[in-house]
Amino acid sequence: MLGREVELDVTGIAHGGISVARLDGRVVFVSDTLPGETVRARVTDDRKKSFWRAETVSVVDASPHRREHVWSAASVDRAPEDRAGGAEFGHIELGHQRELKSQVVRDALTRTGGLPDEQATVTVEALPGDDERGGTGWRTRVRLHLDAEGRPGQYAARSHRVVRVADLPLATPEVAEAAPLADAFPGEEHVDVLAPSTGGARLIIGGQAPSTVTEVVGDRTFQLDDGGFWQVHRHAAETLTTAVQQMIDPGRFEAGAANLDLYGGVGLLAAAVGDAFGSRVRITSVESDERATEHASENLADWLGASAVTGRVDRWVRQAAAQATSAERDRFRSATVVLDPPRSGAGRPVVDGIAELAPAQVVYVACDPVALARDLALFRDHGYDVDAIRAFDLFPSTHHVETVVRLLRR
């Protein structure tokens, strides 16, 4: 069956930017389509008895929500193996993208997280300017991969093969203009293009030594390495700052408690807590990247009670729980914990460690709904209930979605 073309009626959406169809009773996960369409698709993986994978070759009956792809390099008009990755929802009308993402989040929260339907209801919210730009022009950072001759491009969808591209429509105009798509960089593996809030666009070529850039969020500035982590969408940092501030239950917040910002990066969310609750806030930001921690120390200098430490979060929380005195345990029990883990989620060791500290509330920022749902189930087993959920379209024209959840200790 591998390589055979089949006609599929697409009925649903799954996590990961793929749609769901059936063939002779078997589930087929198929890319570059959306629910309600009939497509011709080529089977690319038939190893599993329970499901196959396929790639759309042509559209037989289009959904009313299909639009011309925002990136010709990723269009269904190209052969599947030559389609650029990173814009897997670019063929879907923007409002409908958010409906599908809302459905994916709800499904994850109910099926994996065990939340009741009414508690898992969420509507993905747009960021400023995205509707006007049709879900383009938002990326402030782009990594260009290089082929064997050092020519830049993007990985083809679901592979590590570099395909050449003529433009970068998801990038901000500054990044798109600076991207050296016609150049070559022999001997290098990748080139990063970024446009911080200040200082103009720049390139990072291979293992180039880091330099410091400044990002502006509201009235506050943050220093970080040019190659360090920062939210990619031009309005993501301010959106998450406000969302975290609003998610913290002020009735459960104590400025002098042992508040934590886990996976803290350069201190963005720790600063959000400090700005919301004043100069008396005590908060510790924990981050494994030493350079990020150094910047966080400077970025959080406004608060005498703020500190940034370098450490793996799982080890740090376990050690904190094991070594806490009775007085320190009381301060942890009064605390608010904010965490923003990588796409893989926090995982059992971190959730167990946080639960051992027993904070009054947890605000969880997640970029993967299934990993989030798994961790929420772990928190529930430790006596923490979901109290509020919001979701944001930080990555238009892709399948990714950001979710912010408030958990309260029973």
N, C-alpha and C positions, 0 to 999 in steps of 0.2 A: 504493500500500500504506500510505502514511502515514495514521495515524488508524484503521486497520482493527484490529478485535479478533480475536485468534487464541488458540487453546488450545496451551499449551506444556508439555512434560515437562521439568522442570529437572534437569540431570544433574551440574552442577559449580559451583564457586565461583571467582570471579576477584578479582583485586586491585581495591580501590575499593568494596567492599561490594555488588557486583552478582553475580548468579548467571548460569549459562550454560545455554542450551537450544539446540535446533536446529529449524529450520523449512525443510522441503524442502531439506535439506542445508546450509543457511546457518546460521552461528552467530548467535544472538540473545542479547545481554546484557540481562537483565531484572532490575529492582529489586524490593524488598519481597517477596522469596520466599527459598527456600533449597533445596539439592539434595534430591531425593526428592519434590518436590511437583509437582502438575499445577495450572496456573493459567490464568485468562483474562487476557490482557495486551493493551494497546493499543500499537501500533507508533508510536514517537515520532521515529525517525530511520532513514530507509532510503536515505541518500545513498551509503553504501559498498556495494560489491559483495560484500566479504568478510564483513561483519557488519552487523546491524541492532541498534537499541536499542528496548526496550519497557518499559512500566510495568505492574505487576500491577494489575488492576482487581478481581478476585475470586479466591478460592482454591477450586479444584474438589476437589482431594484433598490434604489437609494432611499435612505431615510430622509424625511423632510428636515432633519437637523444636520444633515451633511452639508458642508460648504467646501469651496475650493481650499485646498491645504494652504496654510499660511507660509509654508516653506516648500518650494518646488522640489528641493533635494529629498524631501521625505514623502512626496506625493505617491499615491497608488499608481500613478502613470509610470513610475520607475519600476524596474524589476525589483522584487523584494530584497535580493541580496545587495542592491545598490542604494537602498533607501537609508538616508541618514537617521540616526537615532536621536532621541532627546526631545521629540515633539510629537509623541504618539497620539495626542488628542487634537492635533492641529487641524484635522479635517472635520471637527465637530463644532457647531455653533457654540459660542462661548457660554451663554446661559445654560445650555444643555450640558456642557462639560461639568458645570457645577452641580447640576442635578444628578449626574452619574456619580460624581465624587461623593455627594451626600449619601447616595445609596450604598456605595462601597464602605463608607465609614459606618453607617447604620448596620450593615451586614456583619462587619467585623465586630462591632460592639455587642451585637446580640449572639452571634454564632460562637465567637471565640471568647468574648468578654463575659457572656452570660447575662448581659443587661436585659431587662424587659423592653419590649418595643417602645413603650411610651417614654422611657428614660433615654433611649438611644436616638431619639428624634433630633436631627441636626440639619441645618441648612448652611452650606458652605458660602462664606461671605466674600465678596469681591474686594480687591484693594483699589485705592484711588487711581484713576486714569486707565485701568485695564479695559473697561468696556469701550472707551473712546478709541483705544488703540487696537481693539480686536484681539487682545491677548498676546500682543507682540511688544517689543521695545522695553522689556522689564529687567533683563539680566545684566547685572553690573560686573559679572565675572564669567568668563568663558575659557575652558581649556581646549586648545587645539591639539589633536594628536597628529603625529608625523608618520608618513609612510616610509618605506625602505630608502627612498631618495631624500628624505627629510622634508617632504612637501606637506603642508598642513591640511587638515580636514577634520572630519568627525568620524567616530566609529559608526559603522553600519548598525542598524537596529539589531539588537540581540547578538552582537558579535564584537570582536576586537579588530576587525578589518577596517582600515582607514579608507573612507571615500572622500573625494574632493568635493568641496562645496563652493558656490559662487557668492553666497551671502549668509548672514546670520540674523534672521528677522526677529528672533526672541531677544537679542542683545539690545541694550540701549544704543542710541545713535553714536555716542562717544566710543563705546566698545566696538561696534560694527565698523566704524570708520578707521579705528586703529588696528583692527585685526589684519595681520599680514598674510592674507589668503593666497597671494600670488608669489610669495617668497619661498625660500627653501632654507632648512636648518640641518644640514648633514651632521650626523653623529648625535643629535639630540633626540629625546623621546617625546617631548611635548613643549608647547608654548602656552603660557597663561596670559590672557588679556583682561585687564580690569580697569575700571573707572571709579575710584573712590569718590566720596562726597566732595573732596577738595583735591586740588593738585593736578587734575587732568588724567587722561588715560595713560597706561604704561604697559609694558610687556615684561614678563618674567620668563626667561629662556633657560630651560633645563634646571641645573643645580645652582643657578645664580644666587649670590649671597643676598639675604633678605634686607630690605630697607623698610622704614616705618612710614605708614600712611595714616591719615586722619579721616575718620568717619564722623558725621554729624547726625545726631538724633535729637530732634527738638532743639533745646538750648544747650545740649551737652555734647562734648566731643570725646571720642575714643581713639586712642592710639593702638595700633596693631601692626604686625608684620604684613608686608604686601602679599605674601603667600599664605598668611594665616586665615583661619576660618572667620567668615562674616556672612550674614544672611545675603542671599544672592539677589532677591527682588529689591528694587530701588526703594520700596516702601515697607519692606518686611520688618526691619528693625524697629521702626516706630510703631507698626501695627502690633507686634508682639510685646513691646514695652507697655502699651496701653492695655492690651488683653490681659497680661499677667497682673498688672496693677488692679484691674477690675475684677479679676478672678479671686484675689485674696480676700477672704472674709475678714473685714476690719474688726468684727466682734471677737474673732479668735486670734488676732494678731497682737503680739507683744513685742515692742521695739527692743526691749532688753533681753529677750529670749535668745537661745542659741540658733538663730535662723541660719539656713543653709541655702546656697546656690550651687547645685551639683552639675557637673559638666559645664562649668561657668565660663569657659572661654576667656575673653578679655573683659568680662564683668558687665555685659549689657543688662542682663536680668537682675543682677545684684543691684546695679544702679537704679533700675526701675523700682525695686523695693525701697531703696533709700529715698528716692525722689517722692515716692508716694507717702512715706510715713515719717520722714524728717531726719534730722541730724543725730538723733539719739539711737537710731537703728544699729543694732549689732548683727552682722552677717558675715559668714565665712564662705568664700567662693573656692570650690575645689575643682581642679582641672589637671589633666595628666600632661599637657603640653607646657614645658617650663617657660618657653618664650611668651606664651599667652598669659601665664600667671604673672610674669614680670610686668607685662603691660597692664594686667588687671589691677595690680597693686597701685600703679600710678593713676589709673582711671577711677579708682574707688577712694582716692585720697581725701575726698570731701567728708567722709564719715570716719571719725576716730575709731568707731567700733567695727569698721570693715577690715577684713583681711583676705588675702588670696594665698592659697597653698597649692603646691604641686603634688599630685598624687593620683593614683588610680582610684576611682570613686568606690569600687567594691571594697578595696582594702581599707580605704580611709574610713568609711562608715562602720565597717566591722571593728576596726581598731578603736574608733570613737566610742562605740557601744561597750566594748570590752573594758576600756580604761576609765570610763566616766565615773566620777564620784557621785555621791548621793545628790549634792547640790547641782552638779552638772546635768544629772539625769532630769532633775526638775526643770532646768532651763531648756533641755531638749523637748520635754513633754509640752512645754508652752510654745514651741517653735513653729515657724512656717518653713517648709522645705519646697524650694523651686528646683525642678530638674528638667534639663533639656538634653536627653541622651542622643547618641547617634541613631541612624536609621534602624539598627538592629534592636533598639530598645534598651531599657535598663537591665532586664533579666532578673532571675531569681536571687542571685547573691546580693544585688543592690537593693531590691525590694525587701528582702529579709533584713538587711542591715538597717534600712530606714525604719522598718516596722519595729526593730529592736529599740531604736531611739524613741519611738512612739510620739512623733510630733503631733500637734493639734490639727494641722492641715497640710496637704500636699498639693502643689500646683504643678501639673505634668504637661510639658510642651513636647509634642510628638510629631515626627514627620513621616511615620509609617503607621497606618491605622491597625494593622494586624498585630504588630509588635506592641503597640499601645494596648490593644484589647487583651492580649496575653498578660501584660503587666497589671492591668486593672483587675483581672481575675485573681492574681496573686495578692494584690493589695486587699481585695475583698476578704480573702481568707484570713488576713491579718486584722480585720476589723475596721477597714476603711471603705466608706461608701462614696460612690460618685454623686456629687451634689450639683454640678453644672458642667456643661460642655459647649464649646464653640469651635468652629472650624473655619479656616481661611484658605483662599485660593492663592497661596504664595507662589505657585508655579503654573501659570496659565499655559494652555496648549500642551501640557504634559499630564500624566496621570497622578502626579504627586499632590498631596494635600497636607496642610498643617492643622493639628488639633490641639486645643488647650483644655485641660480638664481640672476641675477642683474636686479633691477628695477630702472628706472630713472623718476624723476618728470617731467611732461610735462611743 
